[in-house]
């Protein structure tokens, strides 16, 4: 999208022209709201946000849990079998 006053390209994450500083028209603002809502861009527009970091940390914890739990169960089963065989 471009500023209707100076023609500079306006990023989808802002409502002000980075060149002239004017506020985008109401039509442009509505377009940006729809674009951000439909694309999900506003959620991860900055990957340094705490929301992004929390979700990534949760994903990593879930992956570790998926690997770690069966591994612990396997180790316990092996220990139990070794005790049974040893008696």
C-alpha positions as CSV (number, residue, x, y, z in Angstrom):
1,X,0.0,0.0,0.0
2,X,1.2,3.5,-0.7
3,X,0.6,6.9,1.0
4,X,-2.0,8.9,-0.9
5,X,-0.1,12.1,0.0
6,X,3.5,11.4,-1.0
7,X,3.4,7.9,-2.7
8,X,5.8,6.2,-0.3
9,X,5.2,2.5,0.5
10,X,3.5,2.0,3.8
11,X,4.3,-1.2,5.7
12,X,1.3,-3.3,6.7
13,X,2.2,-3.0,10.4
14,X,1.9,0.8,10.7
15,X,-0.8,3.4,10.1
16,X,1.6,6.3,9.5
17,X,3.6,7.1,6.4
18,X,7.3,6.6,7.2
19,X,8.2,9.4,4.8
20,X,5.7,12.3,5.5
21,X,4.3,11.1,8.8
22,X,0.7,11.6,7.8
23,X,-1.9,9.2,9.0
24,X,-3.2,6.8,6.4
25,X,-6.8,7.4,5.2
26,X,-9.6,5.5,6.9
27,X,-9.9,3.2,3.9
28,X,-6.2,2.3,4.1
29,X,-6.5,1.8,7.9
30,X,-9.4,-0.6,7.4
31,X,-7.4,-2.4,4.7
32,X,-4.5,-2.8,7.1
33,X,-6.8,-4.1,9.9
34,X,-8.3,-6.7,7.5
35,X,-4.9,-7.6,6.2
36,X,-3.4,-8.1,9.6
37,X,-6.4,-10.0,10.9
38,X,-6.6,-12.4,7.9
39,X,-2.9,-13.0,7.5
40,X,-2.0,-13.4,11.2
41,X,0.9,-11.1,10.6
42,X,0.2,-8.9,13.6
43,X,0.7,-11.8,15.9
44,X,4.3,-12.4,14.8
45,X,5.2,-9.1,13.3
46,X,8.1,-8.9,15.7
47,X,9.7,-12.2,16.6
48,X,11.1,-10.6,19.8
49,X,7.7,-10.3,21.3
50,X,7.0,-12.1,24.5
51,X,4.0,-13.9,23.0
52,X,6.2,-15.3,20.2
53,X,8.9,-16.4,22.7
54,X,6.4,-18.1,25.0
55,X,4.8,-20.0,22.2
56,X,8.2,-21.2,20.8
57,X,9.3,-22.2,24.3
58,X,6.0,-24.2,24.7
59,X,6.6,-25.9,21.4
60,X,10.1,-26.9,22.5
61,X,8.9,-28.2,25.9
62,X,6.2,-30.3,24.1
63,X,8.8,-31.8,21.7
64,X,11.1,-32.6,24.6
65,X,8.2,-34.2,26.5
66,X,7.3,-36.3,23.5
67,X,10.8,-37.7,23.4
68,X,11.6,-37.8,27.1
69,X,8.6,-39.6,28.5
70,X,8.9,-42.7,26.3
71,X,12.6,-42.8,26.9
72,X,12.1,-42.8,30.7
73,X,9.4,-45.5,30.4
74,X,11.8,-47.6,28.3
75,X,14.6,-47.2,30.9
76,X,12.3,-48.3,33.7
77,X,11.1,-51.3,31.8
78,X,14.7,-52.3,31.1
79,X,15.6,-51.9,34.8
80,X,12.6,-54.0,35.8
81,X,13.5,-56.7,33.3
82,X,17.1,-56.8,34.6
83,X,15.9,-57.2,38.2
84,X,13.6,-60.0,37.2
85,X,16.3,-61.8,35.2
86,X,18.8,-61.3,38.0
87,X,16.7,-63.1,40.6
